């Protein structure tokens, strides 16, 4: 049976959405995002209702077995895309040795080594949104996988995850076309043309900004421009 002191300590854990988490982060001055996976427990231990219970189990392990003062991570990202709060946000995490100061640590519930759980759906979506928040404010280099740390020999956050591919998705988030970089001189014009429904890009979300314009593409563009200016629909799509 847990002591009264322990129950009080555990009661602070909350389930929050990505939107609520990002709003809370505005109050703090983190400079890095550290990404981990729990390894154990994994997806098989999550039933959609036991968010707090799983976080409590990690708290007990970290404080009783590892002898840390608190749970290591600031939040745990569950398979349903919600987060469970953990360590006090005002305190440095037990995350990556030598890099803990000014870091915000997230543990993804799951084992993302090859052949195990898959990072997908709402869980992946929330992680990308969190990473995008840091990338926009402190640059892509502010996002660190655990296995990037000095002397770290673990696969964490999982051998299934490729950092370069992950960062491509993070940096592409919110873009009209994923291959049009924010700093490109024509980016705002391309975005405006898309919003005006003059261009649609390719089915894979790319635009190929340096590719030559074909005659048929030019014909479509001219007709769309004519329809916008005159308000007359001349081609039914």
N, C-alpha and C positions, 0 to 999 in steps of 0.2 A: 504494500500500500504506500502511495506517495505521501510525503509529509505535507503539512499545510503550506509551508514555505515554498515547496516545489510546485504545488498546484497554482499558487499565486503567480509564480514566475512563468509558468506555462500559459496562463490565461491571457497573456499579452499577444499571442499569435493571432493574426487576422488573415482572412482571405481577401485579396484585393485584385481588381482587374488591371490590365496594362495601363489603361487611362488613369486610374487612380494612383498607380505607382509612379507614373511619369509626373503627375501633379505634385506628389510628395517629394520627388527628387529635386524639384526646383528650389527647395529650402536648403540644399546641401551643396558642397563644393567638391564633389568627386572629380577626379581627373582620368580615371581608368575604369573600365568594366572588365571584371574577371569572370570567365565562363567555365563552369565545371559540370560534370555529371555525377550523380550520386553513386552509380554503379549498383549499389544495394542501399535501399530498396529500388526496384525497377518498375516498369509499367505493369507487370503482373501483380504487383502489390497494391495498385490503385484501383479503387472500386467506384470512383466518382463522388464519394461522400466522406472519405476518410482523410481529407487534406490535413486537418489539424493533428489527427492521430499519428500520421506519418512524420509530421514535423516534430511532434513530441518525442517520437522514437529516436530521431536524429539528435535532438537536444540531449536526451539521456545518454546516448552513446558518446557524444562529444564531451560532455561534462563528467560523466562517471568513468568511462573507459579511457578517453584521451586526456582527461584531467584539465580541459580548457575551462575558462571561466564562463563561457557561454557557447551557444551553438555557433559554428564557424561562419556561416553565410548570412548575408542580410536578408535574402529571400530565396525561396525554393519555387521553381517553375513547374507546375503540375501538367500532366498530359492534356487537361482540358483548357489550357491557356491561362489559367489564373495563377496568381502568386500567393504564397503564404509567407508572411513576414517572419523574420528570425532575429538575428542579432540587432541590437539597437543601432539605428542608422547613423548615429553620431560617433560610433566606435569603429576603428579599423577592423577588418575581418581577419580570420585565419585562412588565408587564401593562397598567395604565392609568396614564398619567402623572399624578402628583400624588396618586394613590390607592394606590400600591404598598405602603406601610408597613402591616403587619398583614393583608395580603391573601393569600388562597390562590387560585392561578390554575389553571383547568382548560381545556384545549384539547379540543374535541370534534373527532375526526377526521371531516372531511366539509366539503362546501360547502353550506351551508344557505340560500343565496340562492334566491329564487323560480325554479322550473324546474329546480333541481338536486337534490341529495340530500334525503331526508326524514329528520327526526329521529323515530324510531319504535322499537318493540320494546325489546330489552334496553338499547340505548344510551340511549333516552329514560327508561326506568325507573331506570337507575343515576343519571342526572343529576338526576331528581326527588328521589331518595333523598338525594343529596348536598346539594341545595338545601334540602330539608326539615330536614336536620341543622343548617344555618346559621340557617334561619328560626326554629326552635324555641329556639335559644340566644341569638341576637342580633337577632331580629326580621326581618320580610320585607325591610326596607330594607337589610339587610346583603348582599343578593344583587344583583349589578351585571352588566348586560350591557356588553360593551366599548363599544357605541355610545352608552352613557349618559355616558361620561367627558367631562370638560371639553375642548371643542374637537375632539372626535373626529368625523370625517366618514365613517367606514367603516360598513358595514352589519353588521359583526361583532357577534354570532355568527350573522348571516344574516337577510336580509329576510323569509324565510319564517317566522321566529319572532316571535310577538307577546308582549311582556313581560307584559302584563296577563293574557292567557290562560294563559301559562306559570305565573304565580304563583297563579292559581286552582287549577291542578292540584297545585302544590306544597302549598298550604295545605289542600287537600281530602284529601291523602294520609293514610291511617290513620283517617279519620273514618267513623263508621257511616253517616252521610248527608252528602253533600257540601255541602248548603245549611244545615246546622246548625252555626253558628259555635261555636268552643271556649268563648268567653266567655258564651254565651247562658245565662240562668238555668236553662232547662229541659234543657240539653244532656245532663247526667248521667242525668236521668230518661228521656229519649228513648233514650239508649244502653242503659240498663238494660232498658227495655221491649223493645228489639230483641234483646238477649241472652237475654231470657226467652221469645223467640219469640211475643210478644204483638202486635207490629207488624212490618210488612215493608217499608213505604215503597213507592216507585214504581220501575218498571223502569229508569228512567234514573239511579237512585242518589240521588234527592232525596226529601225528606220533606214539604216545604211546611208547616213548623211552625205558621204562622199561619192556614192554611186551615181553614174550618169542618169539623167531623166530620159526615159524612152518616149517615143511619139505617142503611144497609147496612154501613158501616164500623163503626158502634157495635155492630151485631149480631155481626159477626165478632169484634170485640174482647171482647165479653161471653162468647161461646162459648169462645174461647181461654183466657180467664181462668178460666172454670168448669173446663175440662179440666185446667189447671195445678193448681188447688186440690184437685180431687177425684181426679185421676189417671185419670179415665175419658175415653176417646176417644168423642165423640158424633157427630163429623162426619169422614168420610173424605175427604181432599183428593187 
